[in-house]
Amino acid sequence: MVYWNRFISYIYRYHDGHKCENSGFAKVAKVGRTGRLTVGLRNGMNSREEIYGVFIYRETLADEGAVGGEQTNEPVMIPLPVLVGKMRLRNGHGEECFSFCWDDVMESGRPVTAFAGIVIRRIQPDGNMGQEYYDSDIFCSSWTDSVIDYSRMWDAKRAGRDAEELSEAVREPP
């Protein structure tokens, strides 16, 4: 993660783990001790109203070097998400601003600089964001040069240590 007080990153749509088109932006800014995350997103898929969960993530190292079934020589990272909030998309477009403590994001015990990117995904109609749900289209932006395997973020088959870290990392904001 970069150590700037403000930056902008592009958000891309990922379908079945493969990067597709640019779908929006994320602006992160420090104002005093408060962090602000502004997200602009277009999903371009439908015109009905939908709710999306907005997560920032830190990285943990995967056991093997494969992303989406393709082998890589680079270390592969798995994102561990922390829910920042929810945003509503109307007619396929939405913009939302979230505030949090810069040095303790969503009471995670970690500063913004410990996080490596953002992931946005549709929430089930009943509001359930459990590990059993994984939509094939997610929206992501990495703030590092790491190779990220987004497809394993909510994978229920993950080994015990990773599953424990994930259940600790994913939580509703207070």
ROMI-120397 format. One record per residue: x, y negated, z of N, C-alpha, C, O in turn; residue number from 0; residue in one letter. Coordinates in Angstrom, 3 decimals. Atoms other than C-alpha are relative to their C-alpha. Example, Ala and Ser with C-alpha at 12.3 -4.5 7.8 and 13.67 -1.06 7.14 Angstrom:
BEGIN
0.890/1.190/0.000/12.300/4.500/7.800/0.900/-1.200/0.000/1.936/-1.181/0.665/0/A
-0.820/1.190/-0.060/13.670/1.060/7.140/-0.770/-1.090/0.730/-0.261/-2.198/0.899/1/S
END
This chain:
BEGIN
0.851/1.178/0.000/0.000/0.000/0.000/0.890/-1.232/0.000/1.917/-1.264/0.678/0/M
-0.753/1.244/0.069/1.256/-3.472/-0.816/-0.225/-0.821/1.262/-1.247/-0.672/1.931/1/V
0.081/0.800/-1.213/1.900/-5.956/1.982/-0.333/-1.448/-0.316/0.301/-2.365/0.205/2/Y
0.445/1.337/0.350/0.140/-8.942/0.473/-1.216/-0.356/0.837/-1.865/0.520/1.407/3/W
1.190/0.452/-0.717/-2.569/-11.029/2.097/-1.233/-0.035/-0.898/-2.356/-0.209/-0.426/4/N
1.133/0.004/0.928/-4.705/-10.899/-1.043/0.427/0.675/-1.296/1.535/0.455/-1.784/5/R
-0.265/-0.629/1.296/-4.898/-8.775/-4.186/-1.308/0.454/-0.635/-2.339/0.570/0.029/6/F
1.149/-0.482/0.783/-7.286/-7.587/-6.898/0.427/1.279/-0.710/1.548/1.374/-1.210/7/I
-0.287/-1.237/0.740/-7.458/-4.099/-8.390/-1.216/0.372/-0.843/-2.352/0.050/-0.494/8/S
1.073/-0.470/0.873/-9.491/-2.583/-11.208/-0.535/1.327/0.506/0.216/2.156/1.021/9/Y
0.654/-1.252/-0.371/-11.979/0.190/-10.481/-0.360/0.742/-1.281/-0.919/0.161/-2.211/10/I
0.289/-0.834/1.165/-12.300/3.056/-12.965/-0.990/1.098/0.365/-0.998/1.588/1.494/11/Y
0.903/-1.133/-0.174/-15.019/5.667/-13.382/0.787/1.278/-0.271/1.555/1.358/-1.230/12/R
-0.596/-1.326/0.177/-13.836/9.259/-12.976/-1.137/0.994/-0.159/-2.064/1.029/0.650/13/Y
1.004/-1.037/0.253/-15.900/12.099/-14.439/0.697/1.354/0.086/1.633/1.631/-0.664/14/H
-0.610/-1.319/-0.230/-15.062/15.616/-13.196/1.515/-0.102/0.184/2.265/0.745/-0.302/15/D
-1.416/0.163/-0.298/-11.683/14.295/-12.000/0.829/-0.667/-1.073/2.032/-0.851/-0.887/16/G
-0.738/0.631/1.093/-10.722/12.625/-15.293/-0.341/-1.487/-0.092/-1.509/-1.874/-0.053/17/H
0.166/1.455/0.069/-10.188/8.858/-15.576/-0.691/-0.400/-1.296/-0.311/0.045/-2.379/18/K
0.762/0.485/1.159/-12.663/7.126/-17.908/0.193/-1.516/-0.117/1.321/-2.003/-0.049/19/C
-0.084/1.426/0.276/-13.474/3.444/-18.476/0.063/-0.848/1.274/-0.262/-0.391/2.370/20/E
0.007/0.995/-1.063/-12.985/0.342/-16.326/-1.456/-0.284/0.356/-2.293/-0.496/-0.522/21/N
1.380/0.196/-0.441/-16.112/-0.140/-14.220/-0.166/-1.123/1.005/-1.270/-1.340/1.504/22/S
0.156/1.090/-0.949/-15.357/-3.078/-11.956/1.309/-0.434/0.617/2.384/-0.205/0.063/23/G
-1.176/0.538/-0.682/-12.980/-4.687/-9.488/-0.181/0.095/1.507/-1.297/0.238/2.007/24/F
-0.015/0.101/-1.458/-12.030/-4.775/-5.810/0.957/-1.130/0.359/2.110/-1.132/-0.072/25/A
-0.842/1.087/-0.500/-10.706/-7.944/-4.167/0.171/0.203/1.501/-0.812/0.346/2.228/26/K
-0.295/-0.124/-1.420/-9.009/-7.606/-0.791/0.711/-1.281/0.419/1.668/-1.704/-0.229/27/V
-0.606/1.243/-0.463/-8.161/-10.750/1.178/0.029/-0.036/1.521/-0.867/0.478/2.190/28/A
-0.134/0.193/-1.437/-6.947/-11.598/4.667/-0.351/-1.444/0.316/0.208/-2.375/-0.265/29/K
0.401/1.323/-0.461/-8.640/-14.541/6.378/0.137/0.022/1.518/-0.731/0.542/2.219/30/V
-0.285/-0.109/-1.433/-7.126/-14.978/9.831/0.313/1.451/0.337/1.215/2.048/-0.250/31/G
-0.163/-1.419/-0.358/-7.398/-11.537/11.478/-1.074/0.866/-0.655/-1.161/2.066/-0.391/32/R
1.097/-0.716/0.665/-10.379/-10.570/9.308/0.387/0.379/-1.416/0.998/-0.411/-2.136/33/T
-0.179/-0.443/1.373/-10.167/-8.545/6.127/-1.327/-0.059/-0.725/-2.373/0.238/-0.148/34/G
1.219/0.030/0.826/-12.671/-9.015/3.323/0.264/0.826/-1.251/1.281/0.666/-1.926/35/R
-0.048/-0.823/1.199/-13.305/-6.478/0.585/-1.226/-0.343/-0.830/-2.357/-0.118/-0.401/36/L
1.089/0.313/0.925/-15.394/-7.678/-2.357/0.072/0.992/-1.148/1.118/1.160/-1.776/37/T
0.067/-1.013/1.048/-16.515/-5.018/-4.820/-1.020/-0.425/-1.036/-2.160/-0.743/-0.698/38/V
0.914/0.212/1.125/-18.046/-5.662/-8.237/0.008/1.277/-0.823/1.073/1.743/-1.227/39/G
0.057/-1.300/0.659/-19.263/-2.515/-9.972/-1.151/0.058/-0.988/-2.227/-0.491/-0.750/40/L
1.065/-0.336/0.945/-21.230/-1.447/-13.016/0.168/1.474/-0.327/1.257/1.929/-0.675/41/R
-0.120/-1.432/0.275/-22.046/2.199/-13.500/-0.419/0.337/-1.415/-0.058/1.401/-1.919/42/N
0.344/-0.173/1.400/-23.568/1.827/-16.979/-0.754/1.275/-0.316/-0.818/1.687/-1.474/43/G
0.649/-1.282/0.247/-25.545/5.018/-16.521/-1.518/-0.062/0.029/-2.173/0.696/-0.687/44/M
1.458/0.081/-0.036/-29.090/4.004/-15.658/-0.446/-1.355/0.517/0.362/-2.161/0.979/45/N
0.523/1.301/-0.386/-31.354/1.117/-14.840/-0.731/0.036/1.332/-1.256/-0.991/1.762/46/S
0.696/-0.034/-1.283/-32.833/2.329/-11.561/0.924/-0.467/1.119/2.135/-0.583/0.933/47/R
-0.766/0.455/-1.143/-31.723/1.146/-8.157/0.614/1.201/0.721/-0.062/2.198/0.975/48/E
-0.688/-1.079/-0.697/-29.116/3.315/-6.410/0.891/-0.573/1.092/1.341/-1.716/1.008/49/E
-0.863/0.387/-1.107/-27.112/3.162/-3.185/1.316/0.763/-0.128/1.328/1.968/-0.381/50/I
-1.335/-0.588/0.087/-23.361/3.796/-3.223/0.739/-0.218/1.319/0.595/-1.265/1.951/51/Y
-0.878/0.127/-1.154/-20.957/4.437/-0.340/1.344/-0.549/-0.470/1.883/-0.095/-1.479/52/G
-1.292/0.608/0.331/-17.786/2.315/-0.420/0.996/0.437/1.077/0.802/0.169/2.262/53/V
-1.010/-0.547/-0.894/-14.717/3.973/1.123/1.366/-0.567/-0.361/1.663/-0.770/-1.539/54/F
-1.420/0.178/0.274/-11.100/2.973/1.493/0.669/1.271/0.502/0.154/1.944/1.395/55/I
-0.616/-1.275/-0.380/-8.675/5.839/1.799/1.489/-0.146/0.275/2.174/-1.026/-0.247/56/Y
-1.436/-0.194/-0.183/-5.288/6.800/3.104/0.329/1.332/-0.662/-0.574/2.101/-0.990/57/R
-0.402/-1.183/0.753/-3.290/9.589/1.493/0.589/1.066/0.908/1.232/0.759/1.912/58/E
-0.672/-1.131/-0.621/-2.258/13.051/2.656/0.507/0.893/-1.124/-0.116/0.975/-2.183/59/T
-0.644/-0.798/1.035/0.009/15.404/0.721/-0.719/1.328/-0.211/-1.013/2.040/0.749/60/L
0.608/-1.287/0.347/-1.599/18.347/-1.091/1.066/1.083/0.019/2.261/0.793/-0.033/61/A
-0.942/-1.120/-0.042/-0.033/21.801/-0.953/0.639/0.288/-1.346/1.809/0.665/-1.399/62/D
-0.532/-0.312/1.329/0.397/22.234/-4.718/-0.050/-1.227/-0.893/-0.757/-2.189/-0.592/63/E
-0.091/1.129/0.913/1.190/19.906/-7.628/-0.893/0.142/-1.207/-0.393/0.237/-2.328/64/G
0.939/-0.081/1.117/-1.962/20.146/-9.760/-1.116/-0.999/0.217/-1.621/-1.143/1.330/65/A
1.099/0.953/-0.041/-4.565/17.500/-10.567/-1.005/0.419/-1.054/-0.682/0.472/-2.240/66/V
1.039/-0.393/0.945/-7.827/18.609/-12.139/0.377/1.216/-0.820/0.007/1.315/-1.990/67/G
-0.388/-1.217/0.701/-6.323/21.979/-13.054/1.259/-0.131/-0.845/1.741/0.867/-1.381/68/G
-1.209/0.219/0.796/-3.309/20.419/-14.828/1.200/-0.146/0.934/1.161/-0.927/1.885/69/E
-1.204/0.011/-0.828/0.156/21.012/-13.339/0.763/-1.315/-0.186/0.809/-1.863/-1.288/70/Q
-0.811/1.211/0.046/2.323/17.989/-12.495/1.257/0.217/0.834/1.248/0.998/1.786/71/T
-1.248/-0.092/-0.759/5.903/17.611/-11.255/0.040/-0.975/1.166/0.925/-0.889/2.018/72/N
0.074/1.010/-1.051/4.927/14.710/-8.995/-0.731/0.572/1.223/-1.575/1.456/1.078/73/E
0.796/-0.396/-1.168/3.715/15.181/-5.407/-1.436/-0.501/-0.178/-1.653/-1.629/-0.619/74/P
1.412/0.349/0.171/-0.091/15.156/-5.417/-0.589/-0.363/1.358/-0.416/0.363/2.337/75/V
0.592/0.483/-1.238/-1.967/13.183/-2.777/-1.509/0.229/-0.013/-2.150/0.156/-1.061/76/M
1.443/-0.134/-0.165/-5.476/13.823/-1.450/-0.467/-1.183/0.845/0.091/-1.428/1.915/77/I
0.499/1.139/-0.771/-7.453/10.766/-0.293/-0.800/0.436/1.228/-1.602/1.367/1.152/78/P
0.794/-0.185/-1.209/-8.828/10.717/3.269/-0.818/-1.274/0.199/-0.260/-2.304/0.577/79/L
0.815/1.218/0.048/-11.767/8.272/3.175/-0.513/-0.479/1.355/-0.741/0.311/2.271/80/P
0.664/0.651/-1.126/-13.118/5.831/5.756/-1.095/-0.880/-0.608/-0.816/-1.727/-1.456/81/V
1.131/0.762/0.533/-16.573/4.392/5.047/0.075/-1.454/0.454/0.141/-1.743/1.649/82/L
-0.012/1.433/-0.291/-16.498/0.599/4.820/-1.431/-0.530/0.026/-1.747/-1.431/0.803/83/V
1.395/0.433/0.047/-20.187/0.191/3.954/-0.703/0.568/-1.204/-0.180/1.435/-1.905/84/G
0.820/-0.467/1.119/-22.912/0.719/1.400/-0.338/-1.184/-0.884/-0.479/-2.311/-0.409/85/K
0.388/1.052/0.929/-23.766/-1.250/-1.708/-1.116/0.502/-0.901/-1.215/1.694/-1.192/86/M
1.140/-0.308/0.842/-26.850/-1.363/-3.881/0.285/-0.441/-1.431/0.705/-1.573/-1.670/87/R
-0.118/0.340/1.414/-26.678/-1.251/-7.664/-1.403/-0.084/-0.587/-2.199/0.848/-0.468/88/L
1.285/0.194/0.679/-29.651/-2.648/-9.559/0.292/-0.158/-1.480/1.170/-0.925/-1.875/89/R
-0.214/0.026/1.455/-29.889/-2.101/-13.306/1.450/0.298/-0.357/1.982/-0.239/-1.329/90/N
-1.358/-0.422/0.300/-26.442/-0.513/-13.165/1.090/-0.971/0.405/2.255/-0.754/0.071/91/G
-0.995/1.000/-0.415/-24.707/-3.572/-11.618/-0.172/-0.340/1.474/-1.278/-0.279/2.009/92/H
0.087/0.433/-1.382/-23.858/-4.704/-8.110/1.287/-0.656/0.456/2.362/-0.397/-0.086/93/G
-1.154/0.625/-0.635/-21.540/-6.835/-6.017/-0.294/-0.106/1.476/-1.399/-0.474/1.875/94/E
0.182/0.003/-1.445/-21.014/-6.616/-2.273/1.299/-0.431/0.657/2.384/-0.183/0.133/95/E
-1.171/0.426/-0.766/-18.663/-8.125/0.311/-0.061/0.656/1.374/-1.102/0.632/2.031/96/C
-0.092/-0.671/-1.289/-17.524/-6.215/3.406/1.082/-0.674/0.835/2.116/-1.075/0.300/97/F
-0.983/0.591/-0.913/-15.688/-7.607/6.465/0.413/1.031/1.039/-0.379/1.893/1.420/98/S
-0.526/-0.930/-0.995/-13.491/-5.742/8.960/1.232/-0.634/0.626/1.766/-1.617/0.110/99/F
-1.232/0.460/-0.640/-10.580/-6.269/11.341/1.190/0.450/-0.848/1.315/1.637/-1.151/100/C
-1.133/-0.292/0.870/-7.393/-6.447/9.242/0.939/1.043/0.617/1.494/1.879/-0.096/101/W
-0.947/-0.885/-0.671/-5.329/-4.570/11.861/-0.623/1.296/0.523/0.094/2.150/1.045/102/D
0.687/-1.207/-0.485/-7.971/-1.903/12.738/-1.256/0.205/-0.854/-2.373/-0.057/-0.409/103/D
1.096/-0.112/0.967/-10.120/-1.118/9.697/-1.056/0.979/0.491/-0.767/2.158/0.700/104/V
1.162/-0.792/-0.397/-13.546/0.172/10.768/0.310/0.900/1.203/-0.123/2.050/1.261/105/M
-0.392/-0.703/-1.223/-12.087/1.229/14.150/0.732/1.312/-0.282/0.620/2.273/0.478/106/E
-0.786/-1.188/0.373/-9.816/3.753/12.387/1.325/0.060/0.749/1.995/1.092/0.759/107/S
-1.295/0.071/-0.653/-6.814/2.608/14.429/1.123/-0.330/-0.967/2.295/-0.307/-0.592/108/G
-1.006/0.264/1.035/-5.043/1.703/11.165/-0.246/-1.357/-0.648/-1.391/-1.768/-0.835/109/R
0.154/1.282/0.706/-4.335/-1.641/9.464/-0.272/0.236/-1.486/-0.121/1.355/-1.976/110/P
0.264/-0.099/1.437/-5.266/-2.349/5.831/1.215/0.553/-0.734/1.063/1.303/-1.698/111/V
-1.217/-0.443/0.683/-1.644/-1.708/4.851/0.212/1.515/0.067/1.053/2.040/-0.662/112/T
-0.104/-1.462/-0.080/-2.068/1.985/5.851/-0.862/0.685/-1.054/-0.761/1.897/-1.245/113/A
0.914/-0.577/0.982/-4.691/2.481/3.132/0.555/-0.158/-1.409/1.359/-1.049/-1.680/114/F
-0.622/-0.090/1.320/-3.957/3.291/-0.485/-0.968/-0.200/-1.157/-0.557/-0.100/-2.313/115/A
0.931/0.201/1.098/-7.126/2.612/-2.468/-1.438/0.009/0.451/-1.739/0.016/1.644/116/G
1.436/0.059/-0.245/-10.895/2.561/-2.765/-0.689/1.062/-0.840/-0.286/1.340/-1.970/117/I
0.838/-0.966/0.711/-13.468/5.178/-3.746/-1.451/-0.371/0.257/-1.832/-0.685/1.384/118/V
1.424/0.310/-0.101/-17.146/4.537/-4.438/-0.766/1.162/-0.604/-0.441/1.621/-1.699/119/I
0.803/-1.096/0.543/-19.732/7.273/-4.878/-1.449/-0.146/0.396/-1.779/-0.739/1.423/120/R
1.440/0.076/-0.236/-23.482/7.606/-5.085/-0.355/0.818/1.234/0.191/1.897/1.464/121/R
0.474/-0.685/-1.190/-25.232/8.576/-1.879/-1.264/0.760/-0.372/-2.076/0.271/-1.158/122/I
1.209/-0.775/0.248/-27.872/11.287/-1.946/-1.213/-0.828/0.379/-1.128/-1.691/1.252/123/Q
1.208/0.770/-0.292/-31.432/9.947/-1.929/-0.388/-0.035/1.473/-0.955/-1.026/1.933/124/P
0.343/-0.004/-1.420/-31.865/10.989/1.723/1.073/-0.659/0.861/0.967/-0.657/2.087/125/D
-1.057/0.699/-0.725/-28.693/9.062/2.675/1.093/0.917/0.515/2.021/0.448/1.174/126/G
-0.986/-0.960/-0.484/-26.697/12.230/3.395/1.288/-0.108/-0.801/1.259/-0.012/-2.028/127/N
-1.297/0.049/0.674/-22.984/11.875/2.591/0.877/1.134/0.481/2.098/0.989/0.538/128/M
-0.748/-1.124/-0.546/-21.959/15.262/3.967/1.016/0.559/-0.975/0.987/0.246/-2.165/129/G
-1.067/-0.556/0.819/-18.982/17.201/2.678/-0.529/0.925/-1.091/0.184/1.201/-2.056/130/Q
0.532/-0.916/1.009/-21.277/19.527/0.709/-0.413/-0.726/-1.286/-0.689/-0.071/-2.291/131/E
0.468/0.751/1.159/-22.205/16.741/-1.725/1.175/-0.620/-0.733/1.995/-1.311/-0.128/132/Y
-1.035/0.639/0.807/-19.911/15.727/-4.574/-0.589/-0.292/-1.361/-0.855/0.632/-2.130/133/Y
0.513/0.423/1.291/-21.220/13.759/-7.536/1.141/0.060/-1.004/2.280/-0.255/-0.660/134/D
-1.081/-0.148/0.983/-19.282/14.364/-10.753/0.589/-1.346/-0.423/1.721/-1.387/-0.905/135/S
-0.518/1.327/0.315/-18.904/10.601/-11.325/0.270/-0.770/1.285/-0.631/-0.988/2.095/136/D
-0.378/0.863/-1.104/-17.002/8.559/-8.760/0.769/-1.176/-0.587/1.205/-1.124/-1.737/137/I
-0.678/1.212/0.444/-15.387/5.118/-9.009/1.177/-0.233/0.937/1.000/-0.285/2.154/138/F
-1.212/0.025/-0.816/-11.788/4.719/-7.820/0.988/-1.060/-0.462/1.018/-1.452/-1.628/139/C
-1.112/0.884/0.287/-8.879/2.326/-7.609/1.118/0.348/0.969/0.921/0.328/2.185/140/S
-1.149/-0.314/-0.835/-5.440/3.308/-6.341/0.875/-1.243/0.128/1.113/-1.950/-0.851/141/S
-0.853/1.155/-0.252/-3.235/0.652/-4.743/1.467/0.405/0.076/2.321/-0.413/0.419/142/W
-1.376/-0.503/-0.003/-0.095/2.821/-4.984/0.277/0.660/-1.348/-0.604/0.742/-2.204/143/T
-0.368/-0.715/1.222/1.775/4.662/-7.730/-0.112/1.514/0.164/0.336/2.260/-0.706/144/D
0.122/-1.435/-0.270/0.957/8.071/-6.205/-0.948/0.673/-0.988/-1.849/0.041/-1.540/145/S
0.925/-0.825/0.774/-0.689/10.872/-8.176/-1.084/0.448/0.973/-0.792/1.102/1.974/146/V
1.119/-0.255/-0.911/-4.144/11.223/-6.585/-0.922/1.056/-0.602/-1.264/0.984/-1.782/147/I
0.985/-0.992/0.429/-6.451/14.246/-6.812/-1.330/-0.331/0.666/-1.638/0.180/1.742/148/D
1.286/0.420/-0.549/-9.860/12.629/-6.250/-0.994/1.154/0.080/-1.924/1.112/0.886/149/Y
0.955/-1.108/0.027/-11.626/15.916/-7.019/0.000/0.798/1.304/-0.968/1.502/1.590/150/S
-0.086/-0.761/-1.249/-10.473/17.377/-3.674/-0.396/-0.812/1.220/-0.307/-0.320/2.345/151/R
0.319/0.870/-1.130/-11.628/14.453/-1.530/-1.095/0.573/0.894/-0.974/0.534/2.119/152/M
1.104/-0.549/-0.780/-14.878/16.098/-0.444/-0.126/1.507/-0.218/-1.222/2.059/-0.125/153/W
0.003/-1.438/0.264/-13.899/19.703/-1.212/-0.157/0.769/1.313/0.731/0.727/2.165/154/D
0.276/-0.734/-1.235/-15.463/21.910/1.505/0.904/1.214/0.157/0.997/1.763/1.255/155/A
-0.848/-1.181/-0.067/-13.038/24.743/0.659/1.425/-0.335/0.447/2.290/0.540/0.461/156/K
-1.330/0.444/-0.411/-10.039/22.724/1.877/0.474/0.769/1.234/-0.343/1.170/2.062/157/R
-0.566/-0.739/-1.135/-7.732/24.435/4.372/-0.326/-0.683/1.324/-0.659/-1.868/1.345/158/A
0.412/0.470/-1.318/-8.377/24.017/8.111/0.556/-1.339/0.417/-0.208/-2.193/0.869/159/G
-0.599/1.268/-0.435/-5.922/21.184/8.832/-0.575/-1.174/-0.763/-0.910/-2.198/-0.167/160/R
0.540/1.090/0.805/-7.159/19.054/5.936/-1.464/-0.247/0.314/-1.899/-1.398/0.349/161/D
1.422/0.139/-0.307/-10.813/19.725/6.785/-0.183/-0.754/1.314/-1.085/-1.584/1.432/162/A
0.082/0.709/-1.275/-10.226/18.548/10.368/0.323/-1.475/-0.180/-0.359/-2.329/0.386/163/E
-0.353/1.398/0.270/-8.508/15.359/9.130/-1.128/-0.715/-0.704/-1.427/-1.867/-0.387/164/E
1.082/0.623/0.756/-11.357/14.691/6.709/-1.192/-0.296/0.896/-1.765/-1.383/0.815/165/L
1.148/0.241/-0.870/-14.083/15.104/9.331/0.298/-1.129/0.975/-0.614/-1.853/1.375/166/S
-0.386/1.094/-0.883/-12.127/12.716/11.583/-0.003/-1.323/-0.761/-0.319/-2.365/-0.187/167/E
-0.155/1.231/0.782/-11.629/10.194/8.758/-1.322/-0.565/-0.482/-1.492/-1.784/-0.504/168/A
1.264/0.471/0.558/-15.165/10.015/7.329/-0.975/-0.246/1.130/-1.355/0.677/1.851/169/V
0.985/0.332/-1.041/-17.528/8.186/9.650/-0.719/-1.278/-0.380/-0.214/-2.090/-1.156/170/R
0.794/1.204/0.240/-20.205/5.544/9.580/0.643/-1.180/0.756/1.228/-0.985/1.821/171/E
-0.500/1.154/-0.736/-19.172/2.006/10.528/-0.867/-0.244/1.239/-2.053/0.086/1.230/172/P
0.752/0.230/-1.247/-20.215/0.954/14.085/-1.104/-1.014/-0.195/-1.831/-1.325/0.749/173/P
END
